Amino acid sequence: MASCSKKNDVIELVQEQTTSSSFFRDANLAIASMVASNASGKVQINFTTVYEKNITKIEVMAGDSPNYLCSIYQSVPTGNSTQSKSYTVIDSAPKAQTMYYMIRYSLANGDWGYTNVLKFQRGN
């Protein structure tokens, strides 16, 4: 069963990731970059974490609306990390030409955190 998140509050959209600044940073997670690209009718999402602290699960969420996203990938980190980690995720069934992606993560204390939402326009 897919895990989904509905957010009614204002969500910060990122049109395209630039390499000159961080995509997201808080006390528990820093993401240097998050980039989506076309991959033969699928969407490939690449992201790199700078550090991961007290995180028990990392999920990539996807949807055709920035306010309703469902999990398409889960990773369980093996502990805290101060080394860069690269992730590659394939959205094998994108639902629309314009897709939205974000990372949701759970902490050891049971709290959740959310990154900015990446907007991606699929090619023809």
Secondary structure as GFF3:
##gff-version 3
##sequence-region A 1 124
A	DSSP	beta_strand	4	6	.	.	.	ID=ss1
A	DSSP	beta_strand	13	14	.	.	.	ID=ss2
A	DSSP	beta_strand	24	25	.	.	.	ID=ss3
A	DSSP	beta_strand	29	39	.	.	.	ID=ss4
A	DSSP	beta_strand	42	52	.	.	.	ID=ss5
A	DSSP	beta_strand	55	65	.	.	.	ID=ss6
A	DSSP	beta_strand	68	75	.	.	.	ID=ss7
A	DSSP	beta_strand	85	91	.	.	.	ID=ss8
A	DSSP	beta_strand	98	107	.	.	.	ID=ss9
A	DSSP	beta_strand	112	114	.	.	.	ID=ss10
A	DSSP	beta_strand	117	121	.	.	.	ID=ss11
###
